[in-house]
Amino acid sequence: MLNINYIKHLVSVFLLLAVLPLQAQNRVLNLDSVLLYIHHNNQMLQEHDLQTQALKKYAEGAKSWMPPMVGAGVFMYPYPGQRIMEDRDKGMIMAAAQQEIPNPAKLKAKEKYMQSQAEVEDAGHEVMYNQFRTQAKTAYYQWVVLEKKKSVLRENQRIMEFMLKLAKVRYPYNQSSLGSIYKAEGRLHEVENMQLMNESEIEMRNIQLNILMNLPKETRFTIDTVVNTPDVTMSLDTAYFSSARSDVRQLDKKIESMRLNLRLENIMRKPDFNVRFENMLPRDRMMPQVFTAMGMVSIPIAPWSNRMFKANSKAMSLEIKAMQIGRENLLKEAQGMAANMALELKTKKTQVQNYQTKIIPALRRNYETTLLSYEQNTGQLPLVIDAWEALNMAQMEYLNNLEQLYLIGVNYEKELEK
């Protein structure tokens, strides 16, 4: 069952990658689709993955030996012009071969350390993705609010056009003043200017998401404006953040890598080996053919070299302790940040609900009442415009608070690694 679900997931990813560049102009992309596309197509993530693969390839060669060395030359060969009393003084032709034999324990420790370095970078993939996911959510939610503002501005444009038209009709009958007409025209042009700015900001968010998804900047698509704010989880302990936070997991990998490096440094005190073979062919045929075979071993425990190993080991142990303290501080900071954001999120939700259920409905009733009075010739157009401005200001303030609610939710999910 797990394999079937995994295959279905891969198929959906491939279809998305293949179809989106061609049909993005007419597609509605929800937030999950945007995040999925970023996870698989973002260039910086791809670059990081290639760097991680490179480290893994380096680790594959960690247990390799140094190449053998071969050479040829002469041994006890007389300088030109020297008098040779006997043929045995003619010297010898020599061939040599040498091979360093590293300590197997060193090679194994080096391999594990290099593999741990690759694992650190592998964990960094999720750290980077969490950052890009936050950027994408921020741009997406801002776009959602801009679409809601677009609807409000369109309604405002319709209202002001209606009031301006009504004022012009009543002006010849002295039921409206010229100043009221100019005021309505000014408000209408302000709404048109705000619409222009709103469209520009929508295009900016579109381009920002295109960059994150590695799409051409001119690609245009629409979004799903039905989004939910995250649920508030008040009781979160450090154990949750230890498993959920990618930066904590990466720090754990760094600590483990440092421990393996410390182990490698301690193993470096073990000796290495070297073998050398030399074959000598005398120029005097009466002399026997001879050879030299030599085995050598390093002595890293010598005082003048062992001092370096001890200093490096002590320094690495201190670094490990510092990283462990940093990990504890990171967990406490994450726990505190999440708790504060949960309270802020809860408060902002209440404010948004107050705008939805209390403030805007009351101001809308006030506007409708003044508009009805104006239509019945018992009110003045400036009073209608003032009521409309109060309603419009409350609607915009509501949308600004809604945007803040979304952004607080984004940062909250970033802390929870969701």
KEMI-558984 format. One record per residue (C-alpha): residue number from 1; x, y, z. Coordinates in nm, 4 decimals. Layout:
+-----+----------+----------+----------+
| seq |       c1 |       c2 |       c3 |
+-----+----------+----------+----------+
| NUM |        X |        Y |        Z |
...
+-----+----------+----------+----------+
***
This chain:
+-----+----------+----------+----------+
| seq |       c1 |       c2 |       c3 |
+-----+----------+----------+----------+
|   1 |   0.0000 |   0.0000 |   0.0000 |
|   2 |   0.2871 |   0.2362 |   0.0826 |
|   3 |   0.4516 |   0.1721 |  -0.2541 |
|   4 |   0.1259 |   0.2404 |  -0.4390 |
|   5 |   0.0788 |   0.5715 |  -0.2577 |
|   6 |   0.4407 |   0.6651 |  -0.3244 |
|   7 |   0.4014 |   0.5873 |  -0.6961 |
|   8 |   0.0812 |   0.7929 |  -0.7115 |
|   9 |   0.2630 |   1.0831 |  -0.5460 |
|  10 |   0.5477 |   1.0646 |  -0.7976 |
|  11 |   0.3038 |   1.0497 |  -1.0897 |
|  12 |   0.1222 |   1.3579 |  -0.9618 |
|  13 |   0.4534 |   1.5419 |  -0.9252 |
|  14 |   0.5647 |   1.4535 |  -1.2782 |
|  15 |   0.2296 |   1.5577 |  -1.4219 |
|  16 |   0.2469 |   1.8860 |  -1.2367 |
|  17 |   0.6013 |   1.9543 |  -1.3560 |
|  18 |   0.5093 |   1.8719 |  -1.7144 |
|  19 |   0.1750 |   2.0489 |  -1.7398 |
|  20 |   0.2199 |   2.3616 |  -1.5300 |
|  21 |   0.4567 |   2.5552 |  -1.7614 |
|  22 |   0.2179 |   2.4970 |  -2.0530 |
|  23 |  -0.1139 |   2.5608 |  -1.8846 |
|  24 |  -0.0277 |   2.7977 |  -1.6008 |
|  25 |  -0.1960 |   3.0816 |  -1.7889 |
|  26 |  -0.5371 |   2.9179 |  -1.7364 |
|  27 |  -0.4753 |   2.7290 |  -1.4155 |
|  28 |  -0.5850 |   2.7929 |  -1.0620 |
|  29 |  -0.2982 |   2.6942 |  -0.8344 |
|  30 |  -0.3728 |   2.6234 |  -0.4725 |
|  31 |  -0.1073 |   2.6651 |  -0.2077 |
|  32 |  -0.0221 |   2.2938 |  -0.1902 |
|  33 |   0.0516 |   2.2851 |  -0.5648 |
|  34 |   0.2794 |   2.5878 |  -0.5364 |
|  35 |   0.4718 |   2.4335 |  -0.2462 |
|  36 |   0.5005 |   2.0997 |  -0.4252 |
|  37 |   0.6395 |   2.2681 |  -0.7340 |
|  38 |   0.8914 |   2.4660 |  -0.5279 |
|  39 |   1.0055 |   2.1496 |  -0.3469 |
|  40 |   1.0838 |   1.9735 |  -0.6752 |
|  41 |   1.1826 |   2.2558 |  -0.9084 |
|  42 |   1.3430 |   2.5380 |  -0.7111 |
|  43 |   1.6901 |   2.5987 |  -0.8532 |
|  44 |   1.8577 |   2.6755 |  -0.5211 |
|  45 |   1.7254 |   2.3492 |  -0.3786 |
|  46 |   1.8504 |   2.1669 |  -0.6872 |
|  47 |   2.1917 |   2.3296 |  -0.6467 |
|  48 |   2.2024 |   2.2242 |  -0.2826 |
|  49 |   2.1048 |   1.8676 |  -0.3728 |
|  50 |   2.3882 |   1.8472 |  -0.6268 |
|  51 |   2.6362 |   1.9726 |  -0.3671 |
|  52 |   2.5097 |   1.7043 |  -0.1274 |
|  53 |   2.5514 |   1.4375 |  -0.3956 |
|  54 |   2.9055 |   1.5626 |  -0.4548 |
|  55 |   2.9891 |   1.5144 |  -0.0857 |
|  56 |   2.8483 |   1.1611 |  -0.1019 |
|  57 |   3.0718 |   1.0869 |  -0.3997 |
|  58 |   3.3718 |   1.2235 |  -0.2104 |
|  59 |   3.2852 |   0.9878 |   0.0754 |
|  60 |   3.2849 |   0.6919 |  -0.1637 |
|  61 |   3.6538 |   0.7492 |  -0.2311 |
|  62 |   3.7532 |   0.8011 |   0.1305 |
|  63 |   3.8885 |   0.4461 |   0.1718 |
|  64 |   4.1112 |   0.4604 |  -0.1337 |
|  65 |   4.4853 |   0.4137 |  -0.1057 |
|  66 |   4.7425 |   0.6470 |  -0.2468 |
|  67 |   4.8711 |   0.5315 |  -0.5874 |
|  68 |   5.1944 |   0.3272 |  -0.5929 |
|  69 |   5.5187 |   0.4916 |  -0.6949 |
|  70 |   5.7729 |   0.3346 |  -0.9291 |
|  71 |   6.1112 |   0.4626 |  -1.0338 |
|  72 |   6.4346 |   0.3741 |  -1.2072 |
|  73 |   6.7871 |   0.5033 |  -1.1759 |
|  74 |   7.1459 |   0.4102 |  -1.0961 |
|  75 |   7.3128 |   0.3023 |  -0.7738 |
|  76 |   7.6757 |   0.3765 |  -0.6878 |
|  77 |   7.7323 |   0.4853 |  -1.0444 |
|  78 |   8.0717 |   0.6520 |  -1.0981 |
|  79 |   8.0935 |   1.0062 |  -1.2300 |
|  80 |   8.2188 |   1.0457 |  -1.5862 |
|  81 |   8.5947 |   1.0615 |  -1.6145 |
|  82 |   8.6571 |   0.8468 |  -1.3074 |
|  83 |   8.9135 |   0.5656 |  -1.3310 |
|  84 |   8.7498 |   0.2295 |  -1.2749 |
|  85 |   8.9952 |  -0.0172 |  -1.1245 |
|  86 |   8.7594 |  -0.3139 |  -1.1196 |
|  87 |   8.4398 |  -0.3983 |  -1.3070 |
|  88 |   8.2430 |  -0.4229 |  -0.9847 |
|  89 |   8.2926 |  -0.0473 |  -0.9415 |
|  90 |   8.0828 |   0.0254 |  -1.2505 |
|  91 |   7.7697 |   0.0566 |  -1.0308 |
|  92 |   7.4226 |  -0.0802 |  -1.0783 |
|  93 |   7.0987 |  -0.0086 |  -1.2638 |
|  94 |   6.8147 |   0.0131 |  -1.0121 |
|  95 |   6.4325 |  -0.0136 |  -1.0313 |
|  96 |   6.2155 |   0.0670 |  -0.7309 |
|  97 |   5.8511 |   0.0399 |  -0.6303 |
|  98 |   5.6879 |   0.1928 |  -0.3236 |
|  99 |   5.3400 |   0.1735 |  -0.1754 |
| 100 |   5.1878 |   0.3518 |   0.1218 |
| 101 |   4.9541 |   0.1279 |   0.3220 |
| 102 |   4.7199 |   0.3432 |   0.5303 |
| 103 |   4.5796 |   0.2171 |   0.8557 |
| 104 |   4.2378 |   0.0513 |   0.7841 |
| 105 |   4.0884 |   0.2046 |   1.0990 |
| 106 |   4.1810 |   0.5514 |   0.9719 |
| 107 |   4.0181 |   0.4896 |   0.6362 |
| 108 |   3.6981 |   0.3642 |   0.7941 |
| 109 |   3.6821 |   0.6592 |   1.0350 |
| 110 |   3.7476 |   0.9033 |   0.7501 |
| 111 |   3.4719 |   0.7480 |   0.5421 |
| 112 |   3.2189 |   0.7774 |   0.8252 |
| 113 |   3.3172 |   1.1389 |   0.8880 |
| 114 |   3.2764 |   1.2338 |   0.5208 |
| 115 |   2.9424 |   1.0544 |   0.5073 |
| 116 |   2.8316 |   1.2543 |   0.8095 |
| 117 |   2.9245 |   1.5751 |   0.6270 |
| 118 |   2.6940 |   1.4706 |   0.3435 |
| 119 |   2.4175 |   1.3977 |   0.5955 |
| 120 |   2.4561 |   1.7484 |   0.7401 |
| 121 |   2.4047 |   1.8984 |   0.3953 |
| 122 |   2.1180 |   1.6590 |   0.3308 |
| 123 |   1.9437 |   1.7863 |   0.6428 |
| 124 |   2.0074 |   2.1395 |   0.5215 |
| 125 |   1.7742 |   2.0708 |   0.2276 |
| 126 |   1.4722 |   2.0802 |   0.4581 |
| 127 |   1.6051 |   2.3929 |   0.6299 |
| 128 |   1.6215 |   2.5716 |   0.2946 |
| 129 |   1.2823 |   2.4382 |   0.1902 |
| 130 |   1.1273 |   2.5670 |   0.5126 |
| 131 |   1.2586 |   2.9142 |   0.4289 |
| 132 |   1.1282 |   2.9005 |   0.0714 |
| 133 |   0.7979 |   2.7589 |   0.1950 |
| 134 |   0.7642 |   3.0581 |   0.4290 |
| 135 |   0.8398 |   3.3003 |   0.1449 |
| 136 |   0.5869 |   3.1271 |  -0.0808 |
| 137 |   0.3156 |   3.1238 |   0.1852 |
| 138 |   0.3772 |   3.4922 |   0.2588 |
| 139 |   0.3445 |   3.5898 |  -0.1080 |
| 140 |   0.0448 |   3.3605 |  -0.1593 |
| 141 |  -0.1502 |   3.4923 |   0.1407 |
| 142 |  -0.0696 |   3.8507 |   0.0464 |
| 143 |  -0.2056 |   3.7734 |  -0.2987 |
| 144 |  -0.5226 |   3.6303 |  -0.1402 |
| 145 |  -0.5760 |   3.9545 |   0.0533 |
| 146 |  -0.5080 |   4.1597 |  -0.2610 |
| 147 |  -0.7773 |   3.9634 |  -0.4435 |
| 148 |  -1.0206 |   4.0406 |  -0.1617 |
| 149 |  -0.9199 |   4.4059 |  -0.1809 |
| 150 |  -0.9862 |   4.3942 |  -0.5538 |
| 151 |  -1.3444 |   4.2858 |  -0.4862 |
| 152 |  -1.3909 |   4.5628 |  -0.2303 |
| 153 |  -1.2474 |   4.8222 |  -0.4688 |
| 154 |  -1.4754 |   4.7076 |  -0.7490 |
| 155 |  -1.7748 |   4.7426 |  -0.5192 |
| 156 |  -1.6492 |   5.0856 |  -0.4118 |
| 157 |  -1.6147 |   5.1876 |  -0.7753 |
| 158 |  -1.9706 |   5.0745 |  -0.8458 |
| 159 |  -2.1015 |   5.2667 |  -0.5424 |
| 160 |  -1.9188 |   5.5891 |  -0.6286 |
| 161 |  -2.0269 |   5.5724 |  -0.9931 |
| 162 |  -2.3845 |   5.5288 |  -0.8754 |
| 163 |  -2.3625 |   5.8217 |  -0.6318 |
| 164 |  -2.1943 |   6.0434 |  -0.8924 |
| 165 |  -2.4573 |   5.9563 |  -1.1493 |
| 166 |  -2.7355 |   6.0237 |  -0.8993 |
| 167 |  -2.5807 |   6.3571 |  -0.7965 |
| 168 |  -2.5525 |   6.4707 |  -1.1613 |
| 169 |  -2.9152 |   6.3794 |  -1.2204 |
| 170 |  -3.0294 |   6.5780 |  -0.9163 |
| 171 |  -2.8073 |   6.8807 |  -0.9748 |
| 172 |  -3.0339 |   7.0515 |  -1.2315 |
| 173 |  -3.3177 |   7.0310 |  -0.9768 |
| 174 |  -3.1078 |   7.1916 |  -0.7011 |
| 175 |  -3.1165 |   6.8646 |  -0.5092 |
| 176 |  -2.7386 |   6.8294 |  -0.5160 |
| 177 |  -2.4484 |   7.0751 |  -0.4934 |
| 178 |  -2.1616 |   7.1138 |  -0.7359 |
| 179 |  -1.9171 |   7.0561 |  -0.4517 |
| 180 |  -2.0770 |   6.7212 |  -0.3780 |
| 181 |  -2.0336 |   6.6189 |  -0.7426 |
| 182 |  -1.6654 |   6.7142 |  -0.7371 |
| 183 |  -1.6162 |   6.5316 |  -0.4103 |
| 184 |  -1.7743 |   6.2160 |  -0.5531 |
| 185 |  -1.5549 |   6.2440 |  -0.8663 |
| 186 |  -1.2460 |   6.2777 |  -0.6512 |
| 187 |  -1.3355 |   5.9706 |  -0.4478 |
| 188 |  -1.4012 |   5.7752 |  -0.7691 |
| 189 |  -1.0580 |   5.8647 |  -0.9077 |
| 190 |  -0.9004 |   5.7654 |  -0.5750 |
| 191 |  -1.0651 |   5.4242 |  -0.6027 |
| 192 |  -0.9375 |   5.3863 |  -0.9601 |
| 193 |  -0.5868 |   5.4780 |  -0.8442 |
| 194 |  -0.6050 |   5.2197 |  -0.5650 |
| 195 |  -0.7193 |   4.9583 |  -0.8168 |
| 196 |  -0.4153 |   5.0322 |  -1.0309 |
| 197 |  -0.1822 |   4.9954 |  -0.7338 |
| 198 |  -0.3589 |   4.6755 |  -0.6256 |
| 199 |  -0.3156 |   4.5173 |  -0.9697 |
| 200 |   0.0539 |   4.6070 |  -0.9661 |
| 201 |   0.1032 |   4.4393 |  -0.6273 |
| 202 |  -0.0784 |   4.1263 |  -0.7500 |
| 203 |   0.1589 |   4.1066 |  -1.0451 |
| 204 |   0.4559 |   4.1442 |  -0.8102 |
| 205 |   0.3365 |   3.8495 |  -0.5993 |
| 206 |   0.2864 |   3.6471 |  -0.9180 |
| 207 |   0.6449 |   3.7143 |  -1.0249 |
| 208 |   0.7763 |   3.6314 |  -0.6781 |
| 209 |   0.6047 |   3.2913 |  -0.6856 |
| 210 |   0.7285 |   3.2315 |  -1.0409 |
| 211 |   1.0852 |   3.2842 |  -0.9242 |
| 212 |   1.0402 |   3.0424 |  -0.6340 |
| 213 |   0.8837 |   2.7824 |  -0.8661 |
| 214 |   1.1495 |   2.8388 |  -1.1351 |
| 215 |   0.8902 |   2.9441 |  -1.3919 |
| 216 |   0.9280 |   3.2208 |  -1.6521 |
| 217 |   0.8593 |   3.5568 |  -1.4932 |
| 218 |   0.5862 |   3.6342 |  -1.7470 |
| 219 |   0.3830 |   3.3252 |  -1.6511 |
| 220 |   0.0426 |   3.4254 |  -1.5199 |
| 221 |  -0.1956 |   3.2117 |  -1.3162 |
| 222 |  -0.4727 |   3.2568 |  -1.0637 |
| 223 |  -0.4887 |   3.1388 |  -0.7036 |
| 224 |  -0.7416 |   2.9782 |  -0.4753 |
| 225 |  -0.8587 |   3.2476 |  -0.2343 |
| 226 |  -1.0163 |   2.9945 |   0.0035 |
| 227 |  -0.7418 |   2.9465 |   0.2636 |
| 228 |  -0.7452 |   2.8636 |   0.6318 |
| 229 |  -0.5396 |   2.9972 |   0.9187 |
| 230 |  -0.3435 |   2.7426 |   1.1238 |
| 231 |  -0.4847 |   2.5957 |   1.4398 |
| 232 |  -0.3231 |   2.7118 |   1.7622 |
| 233 |  -0.1355 |   2.4503 |   1.9626 |
| 234 |  -0.0495 |   2.5874 |   2.3033 |
| 235 |   0.1209 |   2.2896 |   2.4712 |
| 236 |   0.4425 |   2.2170 |   2.2813 |
| 237 |   0.7461 |   2.0733 |   2.4590 |
| 238 |   1.1067 |   2.0623 |   2.3453 |
| 239 |   1.0679 |   1.6976 |   2.2420 |
| 240 |   0.8291 |   1.8088 |   1.9673 |
| 241 |   1.0725 |   2.0659 |   1.8322 |
| 242 |   1.3588 |   1.8126 |   1.8467 |
| 243 |   1.1760 |   1.5929 |   1.5985 |
| 244 |   0.9886 |   1.8561 |   1.3973 |
| 245 |   1.2437 |   2.1327 |   1.3418 |
| 246 |   1.4762 |   2.0767 |   1.0468 |
| 247 |   1.7371 |   2.3181 |   1.1840 |
| 248 |   1.7505 |   2.1168 |   1.5085 |
| 249 |   1.7883 |   1.7943 |   1.3118 |
| 250 |   2.0664 |   1.9530 |   1.1092 |
| 251 |   2.2374 |   2.0647 |   1.4292 |
| 252 |   2.2127 |   1.7069 |   1.5588 |
| 253 |   2.3838 |   1.5915 |   1.2402 |
| 254 |   2.6554 |   1.8534 |   1.2895 |
| 255 |   2.7171 |   1.7367 |   1.6459 |
| 256 |   2.7364 |   1.3747 |   1.5298 |
| 257 |   2.9716 |   1.4767 |   1.2489 |
| 258 |   3.1941 |   1.6583 |   1.4982 |
| 259 |   3.2039 |   1.3478 |   1.7167 |
| 260 |   3.3098 |   1.1381 |   1.4190 |
| 261 |   3.5751 |   1.3978 |   1.3402 |
| 262 |   3.6961 |   1.3726 |   1.7000 |
| 263 |   3.7089 |   0.9948 |   1.6664 |
| 264 |   3.9049 |   1.0335 |   1.3421 |
| 265 |   4.1487 |   1.2675 |   1.5159 |
| 266 |   4.2059 |   1.0128 |   1.7912 |
| 267 |   4.2547 |   0.7321 |   1.5392 |
| 268 |   4.5093 |   0.9455 |   1.3550 |
| 269 |   4.7467 |   0.8569 |   1.6393 |
| 270 |   4.7637 |   0.5053 |   1.5044 |
| 271 |   5.0591 |   0.4245 |   1.2804 |
| 272 |   5.0625 |   0.4090 |   0.8997 |
| 273 |   5.2737 |   0.1717 |   0.6954 |
| 274 |   5.4934 |   0.1898 |   0.3899 |
| 275 |   5.6673 |  -0.0795 |   0.1861 |
| 276 |   5.9502 |  -0.0290 |  -0.0611 |
| 277 |   6.1196 |  -0.2742 |  -0.2960 |
| 278 |   6.4350 |  -0.2032 |  -0.4962 |
| 279 |   6.5913 |  -0.4330 |  -0.7528 |
| 280 |   6.9539 |  -0.3709 |  -0.8578 |
| 281 |   7.1151 |  -0.5026 |  -1.1740 |
| 282 |   7.4970 |  -0.4711 |  -1.1623 |
| 283 |   7.6849 |  -0.3694 |  -1.4753 |
| 284 |   7.9507 |  -0.6243 |  -1.3900 |
| 285 |   7.8194 |  -0.9624 |  -1.4961 |
| 286 |   8.0277 |  -1.1292 |  -1.2310 |
| 287 |   7.8410 |  -0.9455 |  -0.9567 |
| 288 |   7.5154 |  -1.0977 |  -0.8242 |
| 289 |   7.1760 |  -0.9318 |  -0.8820 |
| 290 |   7.0606 |  -0.7880 |  -0.5492 |
| 291 |   6.7452 |  -0.6302 |  -0.4035 |
| 292 |   6.6308 |  -0.4266 |  -0.1099 |
| 293 |   6.2945 |  -0.4740 |   0.0654 |
| 294 |   6.1956 |  -0.2336 |   0.3363 |
| 295 |   5.8904 |  -0.1904 |   0.5554 |
| 296 |   5.8329 |   0.1361 |   0.7425 |
| 297 |   5.5887 |   0.2472 |   1.0073 |
| 298 |   5.5051 |   0.5969 |   1.1286 |
| 299 |   5.5373 |   0.6878 |   1.4961 |
| 300 |   5.2628 |   0.9468 |   1.5621 |
| 301 |   5.2991 |   0.9106 |   1.9380 |
| 302 |   5.6291 |   1.0954 |   1.9269 |
| 303 |   5.6076 |   1.3970 |   2.1620 |
| 304 |   5.6666 |   1.6549 |   1.8877 |
| 305 |   5.3680 |   1.5217 |   1.6861 |
| 306 |   5.1409 |   1.3891 |   1.9606 |
| 307 |   5.1026 |   1.7413 |   2.1021 |
| 308 |   4.9072 |   1.8432 |   1.7927 |
| 309 |   4.6662 |   1.5489 |   1.8207 |
| 310 |   4.5953 |   1.6256 |   2.1857 |
| 311 |   4.5282 |   1.9938 |   2.1161 |
| 312 |   4.2950 |   1.9156 |   1.8242 |
| 313 |   4.1018 |   1.6576 |   2.0287 |
| 314 |   4.0530 |   1.9001 |   2.3161 |
| 315 |   3.9382 |   2.1761 |   2.0794 |
| 316 |   3.6843 |   1.9482 |   1.9122 |
| 317 |   3.5481 |   1.8346 |   2.2482 |
| 318 |   3.4920 |   2.1994 |   2.3435 |
| 319 |   3.3178 |   2.2653 |   2.0120 |
| 320 |   3.0840 |   1.9714 |   2.0725 |
| 321 |   2.9925 |   2.1064 |   2.4170 |
| 322 |   2.9274 |   2.4512 |   2.2676 |
| 323 |   2.7033 |   2.3040 |   1.9971 |
| 324 |   2.5081 |   2.1047 |   2.2569 |
| 325 |   2.4473 |   2.4216 |   2.4594 |
| 326 |   2.3444 |   2.5989 |   2.1393 |
| 327 |   2.0991 |   2.3180 |   2.0659 |
| 328 |   1.9355 |   2.3577 |   2.4068 |
| 329 |   1.9094 |   2.7337 |   2.3579 |
| 330 |   1.7586 |   2.6830 |   2.0120 |
| 331 |   1.4913 |   2.4515 |   2.1502 |
| 332 |   1.4013 |   2.6907 |   2.4329 |
| 333 |   1.3916 |   2.9851 |   2.1938 |
| 334 |   1.1696 |   2.7933 |   1.9505 |
| 335 |   0.9357 |   2.6919 |   2.2316 |
| 336 |   0.9086 |   3.0509 |   2.3553 |
| 337 |   0.8597 |   3.1942 |   2.0052 |
| 338 |   0.5859 |   2.9414 |   1.9286 |
| 339 |   0.4039 |   3.0176 |   2.2531 |
| 340 |   0.4163 |   3.3946 |   2.1900 |
| 341 |   0.3011 |   3.3544 |   1.8305 |
| 342 |   0.0165 |   3.1276 |   1.9409 |
| 343 |  -0.1108 |   3.4016 |   2.1744 |
| 344 |  -0.0657 |   3.6673 |   1.9065 |
| 345 |  -0.2447 |   3.4474 |   1.6542 |
| 346 |  -0.5341 |   3.3901 |   1.8909 |
| 347 |  -0.5676 |   3.7643 |   1.9594 |
| 348 |  -0.5523 |   3.8549 |   1.5911 |
| 349 |  -0.8203 |   3.5958 |   1.5111 |
| 350 |  -1.0498 |   3.7624 |   1.7636 |
| 351 |  -0.9848 |   4.1043 |   1.6098 |
| 352 |  -1.0626 |   3.9777 |   1.2604 |
| 353 |  -1.3830 |   3.8138 |   1.3822 |
| 354 |  -1.4876 |   4.1404 |   1.5479 |
| 355 |  -1.4472 |   4.3215 |   1.2169 |
| 356 |  -1.6499 |   4.0510 |   1.0409 |
| 357 |  -1.9354 |   4.0211 |   1.2881 |
| 358 |  -1.9578 |   4.3605 |   1.4587 |
| 359 |  -1.7695 |   4.6570 |   1.3095 |
| 360 |  -1.8325 |   4.6149 |   0.9356 |
| 361 |  -2.2006 |   4.5136 |   0.9691 |
| 362 |  -2.2682 |   4.8196 |   1.1894 |
| 363 |  -2.0955 |   5.0593 |   0.9478 |
| 364 |  -2.2692 |   4.8954 |   0.6524 |
| 365 |  -2.6083 |   4.9552 |   0.8150 |
| 366 |  -2.5065 |   5.3164 |   0.8774 |
| 367 |  -2.4093 |   5.3590 |   0.5110 |
| 368 |  -2.7292 |   5.1957 |   0.3852 |
| 369 |  -2.9350 |   5.4217 |   0.6144 |
| 370 |  -2.7685 |   5.7422 |   0.4926 |
| 371 |  -2.7951 |   5.6256 |   0.1302 |
| 372 |  -3.1655 |   5.5546 |   0.1744 |
| 373 |  -3.2142 |   5.8990 |   0.3268 |
| 374 |  -3.0322 |   6.0560 |   0.0310 |
| 375 |  -3.2453 |   5.8638 |  -0.2178 |
| 376 |  -3.5576 |   5.9873 |  -0.0358 |
| 377 |  -3.4307 |   6.3489 |  -0.0456 |
| 378 |  -3.3974 |   6.3626 |   0.3325 |
| 379 |  -3.0174 |   6.3438 |   0.3410 |
| 380 |  -2.7142 |   6.5025 |   0.1798 |
| 381 |  -2.4550 |   6.3426 |  -0.0476 |
| 382 |  -2.1564 |   6.4428 |   0.1742 |
| 383 |  -2.3118 |   6.2435 |   0.4579 |
| 384 |  -2.3430 |   5.9417 |   0.2293 |
| 385 |  -1.9809 |   5.9792 |   0.1190 |
| 386 |  -1.8683 |   6.0091 |   0.4811 |
| 387 |  -2.0608 |   5.6929 |   0.5698 |
| 388 |  -1.9131 |   5.5168 |   0.2694 |
| 389 |  -1.5612 |   5.6289 |   0.3640 |
| 390 |  -1.6069 |   5.4941 |   0.7180 |
| 391 |  -1.7273 |   5.1608 |   0.5786 |
| 392 |  -1.4476 |   5.1502 |   0.3215 |
| 393 |  -1.1850 |   5.2299 |   0.5837 |
| 394 |  -1.3180 |   4.9538 |   0.8091 |
| 395 |  -1.3167 |   4.7048 |   0.5210 |
| 396 |  -0.9568 |   4.7918 |   0.4330 |
| 397 |  -0.8553 |   4.7750 |   0.7972 |
| 398 |  -1.0233 |   4.4359 |   0.8198 |
| 399 |  -0.8239 |   4.3129 |   0.5182 |
| 400 |  -0.5024 |   4.4542 |   0.6645 |
| 401 |  -0.5703 |   4.2667 |   0.9875 |
| 402 |  -0.6542 |   3.9559 |   0.7863 |
| 403 |  -0.3175 |   3.9851 |   0.6103 |
| 404 |  -0.1430 |   4.0212 |   0.9459 |
| 405 |  -0.3324 |   3.7141 |   1.0668 |
| 406 |  -0.2091 |   3.5134 |   0.7690 |
| 407 |   0.1498 |   3.6329 |   0.8132 |
| 408 |   0.1487 |   3.5538 |   1.1850 |
| 409 |   0.0177 |   3.2099 |   1.0902 |
| 410 |   0.3005 |   3.1692 |   0.8377 |
| 411 |   0.5652 |   3.2513 |   1.0975 |
| 412 |   0.3896 |   3.0271 |   1.3478 |
| 413 |   0.3969 |   2.7363 |   1.1034 |
| 414 |   0.7605 |   2.8134 |   1.0295 |
| 415 |   0.8414 |   2.7709 |   1.3981 |
| 416 |   0.6416 |   2.4450 |   1.4059 |
| 417 |   0.7986 |   2.3324 |   1.0752 |
| 418 |   0.4650 |   2.2812 |   0.8984 |
+-----+----------+----------+----------+
***
